[in-house]
Amino acid sequence: MAHTSPSSDQLDTTESKGILRIITYAGAIIAFLIGSGFATGQEILQYFTSYGYWGVFGTGAVVLVLMTYVCVEFLVTGQAQQFNHPSRIFHHYCGKYLGIFFDYFSIVFVFLSFTVMVAGAGAVFQEHYGLSKYIGGIGLAVAVGLTVWFGLTRLVDVIGKIGPLIVVIAVALGILGILQGSDGVAHGNSLLSGLELTQASTNWFLAGLSYVGFCMLWLAAFLTALGKTSRNSRQAAAGGLLGGAAFSMACIVVGLGLLANITRVNGTEIPMLVLASDLSPLLASGFSLIILAGIYTTAVPLLWTVSARFVPEQTKAFTALTLILAALGTLIGLVLPFSQMVNIVYVINGYVGILLLVLMLAKTALRLFSNRSGALTAGQV
């Protein structure tokens, strides 16, 4: 039988689709991670800026290396293993018993993270619009609950397009904050010792580990399921590399922007809106909508992850559970101020996530060692 080689047009089309898929994966990662903490600037303030230069660049370097590794590893493993259920990723890295612990712990954390999104939406409505936080929180819960019904495929399509746009705008605002900051980066750094700032940990290094730790618990099941849709490991790895690196660099830029305006943003619930307001009230109003979009793009997969863990999608039980979780998350999320929710939920769970990170690194190291030993043995033979 004669075999015909693919034409150059077919190769170009295939390559273009592959690049588009990689960008979509990266966009999904970014959109998932921006959430209320990044988009508002609150988690950047607590994990990066509050430690000054060491926080912005030291924590930033830790996050850049480890976050990129985590994104690549989850996507590639999801593509290779094709788990029937994404939560099997925890058993893959942690064994049976610790796997069960992380499986259920991550679900609790993901749900609590959804409550943080609700608190973030409420804070935007209260601090920027002067309206009741209940309007923002309940509105978000309703929008997210309805969106989750569409399923994961529709979910990825939506957040993969919104995510990069939000990061671009946030980074632009961070750059403008650096250039036009009321304090300036150097002066802002010197002022930190005299300010009472809420910090994520006792030092910048632990803050970086904790930051990656809580993000991992978010990303594990979601990226495992996403990796399953990839055509090959190279495509999955490229998407993880691009998404993890782009998000980490965005954190550094925004962290510098906040540092240059530290006296203005200290003590505020929505630091990024302060930066926007200093530039233009109209810009602040527009960016408030961007923040809400960022919260939405993270809240949707968070709620989907919890519902899908217990019941199949597109069933009456899935719909009922989604509505119940959305309502419960709203009640919890509107109890405490947003900044306190970030500090409590993210920090505590971040330290648990560090254990998962250590186990992942150990398994990766063991795999690389085994592959190298196998290659050497084969070479000797």
C-alpha positions in Angstrom: 0.0 0.0 0.0 1.3 3.4 -0.9 1.8 6.0 1.8 1.5 9.7 1.1 3.4 12.3 3.1 1.3 15.1 4.7 1.4 18.3 2.7 3.0 21.5 4.1 -0.5 23.0 4.5 -1.6 20.1 6.6 1.6 20.3 8.7 1.1 24.1 9.2 -2.6 23.5 10.2 -1.6 20.8 12.7 1.2 23.0 14.1 -1.1 26.0 14.4 -3.7 23.9 16.3 -1.0 22.6 18.6 0.2 26.1 19.4 -3.4 27.2 20.0 -3.9 24.3 22.4 -0.8 25.2 24.3 -1.9 28.8 24.6 -5.3 27.6 25.8 -3.8 25.4 28.5 -1.6 28.3 29.6 -4.6 30.6 29.6 -6.6 28.2 31.7 -3.8 27.9 34.3 -3.5 31.7 34.5 -7.2 32.2 34.7 -7.5 29.6 37.4 -4.7 31.2 39.5 -5.6 34.9 39.3 -8.8 34.6 41.3 -9.7 37.2 43.9 -6.3 37.2 45.6 -4.2 38.0 42.6 -6.7 40.2 40.8 -7.4 42.4 43.9 -3.7 42.4 44.8 -4.4 41.1 48.3 -2.4 37.9 48.1 0.4 39.6 46.3 0.6 42.1 49.1 0.7 39.4 51.8 3.0 36.9 50.0 5.3 39.2 48.0 5.3 42.9 48.7 5.1 42.8 52.5 8.7 41.4 52.5 10.2 44.1 50.4 12.8 43.3 47.8 13.4 39.8 49.2 9.7 39.1 48.9 9.2 40.4 45.4 12.4 38.8 43.9 13.1 36.0 46.4 9.6 34.8 46.8 9.1 35.5 43.1 12.0 33.2 42.1 10.8 30.4 44.4 7.3 30.7 42.9 8.7 30.9 39.3 10.7 27.7 39.6 8.3 25.6 41.6 5.0 26.8 40.0 6.3 26.1 36.6 7.4 22.6 37.7 4.0 21.9 39.3 2.1 23.0 36.2 4.2 20.9 33.9 4.2 17.8 36.2 0.4 17.8 36.7 -0.4 18.3 33.0 2.2 15.7 31.8 1.1 13.1 34.4 -2.6 13.7 33.5 -1.8 13.1 29.8 0.3 10.0 30.5 -1.8 8.3 33.1 -5.3 9.1 31.8 -6.8 8.6 35.3 -10.5 7.8 35.4 -10.9 10.3 38.1 -8.6 13.4 38.5 -8.3 12.9 42.3 -6.2 9.8 41.6 -3.3 12.2 41.1 -2.9 12.3 44.9 -2.6 8.5 45.1 -0.1 8.6 42.3 2.3 10.9 44.3 1.4 10.1 47.9 0.5 6.4 48.0 -2.8 5.0 49.3 -3.3 6.5 52.7 -1.7 9.9 52.3 -3.4 10.0 48.9 -6.8 9.6 50.5 -6.0 12.4 53.0 -4.9 14.8 50.2 -7.9 13.8 48.1 -10.4 14.8 50.7 -8.3 17.7 52.2 -8.0 19.3 48.8 -11.7 19.2 48.3 -12.3 21.0 51.6 -9.6 23.5 50.7 -11.0 24.0 47.2 -14.4 24.7 48.6 -13.0 27.1 51.2 -11.1 28.8 48.3 -14.5 29.3 46.6 -15.7 31.1 49.8 -12.6 33.4 49.5 -13.8 34.3 45.9 -17.2 35.2 47.3 -15.5 37.4 49.9 -13.4 39.0 47.2 -16.5 39.9 45.1 -18.2 41.3 48.2 -15.2 43.4 49.0 -15.1 44.9 45.5 -18.8 45.9 45.7 -18.3 47.3 49.2 -14.9 49.1 48.9 -15.2 50.4 45.3 -19.0 50.8 44.6 -20.1 51.5 48.2 -22.7 48.8 48.0 -23.5 45.9 50.3 -21.0 43.1 50.1 -23.9 40.7 50.0 -24.8 41.9 46.5 -21.4 41.1 45.2 -21.1 37.8 47.0 -24.5 36.5 46.1 -24.2 37.7 42.5 -21.0 35.8 42.1 -22.4 32.6 43.5 -25.4 32.7 41.2 -23.2 33.3 38.1 -20.7 30.6 39.0 -23.4 28.1 39.9 -25.0 28.5 36.5 -21.7 28.3 34.6 -20.6 25.1 36.2 -23.6 23.3 34.6 -21.9 23.7 31.2 -19.2 21.2 32.1 -15.4 21.2 31.9 -15.0 21.6 28.1 -17.1 24.8 28.0 -15.3 25.8 31.2 -11.8 25.6 29.6 -13.0 27.4 26.5 -14.3 30.3 28.6 -11.5 30.8 31.1 -8.7 30.1 28.6 -9.7 33.3 26.7 -10.4 35.6 29.7 -7.4 34.7 31.7 -4.5 36.2 29.6 -6.5 39.5 29.1 -6.8 40.0 32.8 -3.2 39.3 33.5 -2.1 41.7 30.7 -4.2 44.5 32.3 -3.0 43.7 35.8 0.6 43.7 34.7 0.1 47.0 32.8 -1.4 48.5 36.0 1.6 47.1 38.0 4.1 48.8 35.5 2.2 52.1 35.8 2.3 51.7 39.5 6.1 51.3 39.4 6.6 54.3 37.2 4.1 56.7 38.9 4.1 55.3 42.4 3.5 57.7 45.3 6.4 56.3 47.3 8.7 54.8 44.6 10.0 51.2 44.8 13.2 52.0 46.8 11.5 54.4 49.3 8.6 52.0 49.6 11.0 49.2 50.6 12.6 51.4 53.2 9.2 52.2 54.7 8.2 48.6 55.3 9.7 48.3 58.8 7.5 51.1 60.1 4.3 49.7 58.7 2.0 47.1 60.2 1.6 44.7 57.2 -0.2 41.4 57.1 2.3 38.7 56.0 1.7 35.2 54.9 4.6 33.7 56.9 7.6 34.6 59.1 9.9 34.9 56.1 9.9 35.3 52.4 11.1 31.8 51.6 8.4 30.1 53.6 5.9 32.5 52.0 7.0 31.3 48.6 6.7 27.6 49.5 3.3 28.3 51.1 2.1 30.2 48.0 3.0 27.3 45.7 1.5 24.9 48.2 -2.0 26.3 48.2 -1.9 26.9 44.5 -1.0 23.2 44.0 -4.1 22.0 46.0 -6.1 24.1 43.6 -4.4 22.9 40.4 -4.0 19.2 41.1 -7.3 17.7 39.9 -8.0 20.5 37.4 -4.7 20.2 35.5 -4.8 16.4 35.7 -8.2 16.5 33.9 -6.9 19.1 31.5 -3.8 17.1 30.8 -5.9 14.1 29.8 -7.2 16.1 26.8 -3.7 16.8 25.5 -2.5 14.9 22.4 1.0 14.3 23.7 3.3 15.0 26.6 5.2 17.7 24.8 2.1 19.7 24.2 1.1 19.3 27.9 4.6 20.3 29.1 4.7 23.4 26.9 1.3 24.6 28.2 2.4 24.1 31.8 5.7 25.8 31.2 4.1 28.9 29.6 1.3 29.2 32.0 3.3 28.7 35.2 6.1 31.1 34.1 3.8 33.8 32.8 1.8 33.8 36.0 4.9 34.0 38.2 6.3 36.9 36.3 3.0 38.7 36.6 3.2 38.3 40.4 6.6 39.9 40.5 5.6 42.9 38.4 2.4 43.5 40.4 4.4 43.1 43.6 6.7 45.9 42.6 3.8 48.1 41.6 2.3 47.7 45.1 5.7 48.3 46.8 6.0 51.6 45.0 2.7 52.6 46.5 3.0 50.9 49.9 1.6 53.7 52.1 -1.5 54.0 49.8 -2.3 50.3 49.6 -1.5 49.2 53.2 -4.6 48.3 55.1 -6.9 48.3 52.0 -9.0 45.3 51.0 -8.5 45.8 47.2 -4.9 47.2 46.7 -5.1 47.1 42.9 -8.1 49.4 42.8 -6.1 51.9 44.8 -3.5 51.9 42.1 -6.1 52.2 39.4 -7.9 55.1 41.3 -4.7 57.1 41.6 -4.4 56.9 37.8 -8.0 57.5 36.8 -11.4 57.0 38.5 -12.7 55.8 35.1 -9.8 53.3 34.9 -10.6 52.1 38.5 -14.2 51.5 37.5 -13.2 49.5 34.4 -10.6 47.5 36.4 -13.2 46.7 39.1 -15.0 44.8 36.4 -11.8 43.1 35.4 -11.3 42.0 39.0 -14.8 40.6 39.1 -14.0 38.7 35.9 -10.8 37.3 37.5 -12.7 36.2 40.5 -15.3 34.5 38.3 -12.7 32.6 36.2 -11.2 31.1 39.3 -14.5 30.5 41.2 -16.0 28.5 38.4 -13.4 25.7 38.3 -13.2 25.7 42.0 -16.9 24.9 42.4 -16.8 22.5 39.5 -14.0 20.6 41.1 -16.0 20.0 44.3 -19.2 19.1 42.6 -17.6 16.7 40.1 -15.7 15.0 42.9 -18.9 13.5 44.2 -21.4 13.2 41.4 -21.3 12.9 37.6 -21.7 16.0 35.5 -25.0 16.8 33.7 -27.1 15.0 36.2 -29.8 16.2 38.5 -27.6 15.3 41.5 -24.8 17.4 40.1 -27.1 20.4 39.6 -28.5 20.1 43.1 -25.1 19.7 44.8 -23.7 22.7 42.8 -26.6 24.9 44.0 -26.2 23.8 47.6 -22.4 24.3 47.6 -22.8 27.8 46.0 -25.3 28.8 48.7 -23.2 27.4 51.6 -20.0 29.0 50.2 -21.8 32.4 50.0 -22.8 32.1 53.7 -19.3 31.4 54.8 -17.5 33.8 52.5 -19.5 36.8 53.7 -18.7 36.3 57.4 -15.1 37.6 57.6 -13.4 40.5 55.8 -11.7 39.5 52.6 -8.1 40.1 53.7 -8.6 37.9 56.8 -10.1 35.1 54.6 -7.0 35.2 52.4 -4.7 35.1 55.3 -6.5 32.2 57.1 -7.6 30.0 54.3 -4.6 30.3 51.9 -1.8 30.3 54.5 -3.0 27.3 56.5 -3.6 25.2 53.5 -0.4 26.4 51.9 1.7 24.6 54.6 -0.2 21.4 54.0 0.4 21.8 50.3 4.2 22.0 51.0 4.1 18.3 52.0 2.5 17.4 48.6 5.2 19.4 46.9 8.0 17.5 48.7 6.4 14.1 47.8 6.0 15.2 44.1 9.7 16.3 44.0 10.8 13.0 45.5 8.8 11.0 43.0 10.1 13.1 40.1 13.7 12.6 41.3 13.2 8.9 41.7 11.7 8.6 38.2 14.6 10.6 36.6 17.1 8.4 38.5 15.4 5.2 37.3 15.2 6.4 33.7 18.9 7.3 33.8 19.9 4.0 35.4 17.8 2.2 32.8 19.5 4.1 30.0 23.0 3.3 31.4 22.1 -0.4 31.8 20.8 -0.5 28.2 24.0 1.2 27.0 26.2 -1.3 28.7 24.3 -4.2 27.2 
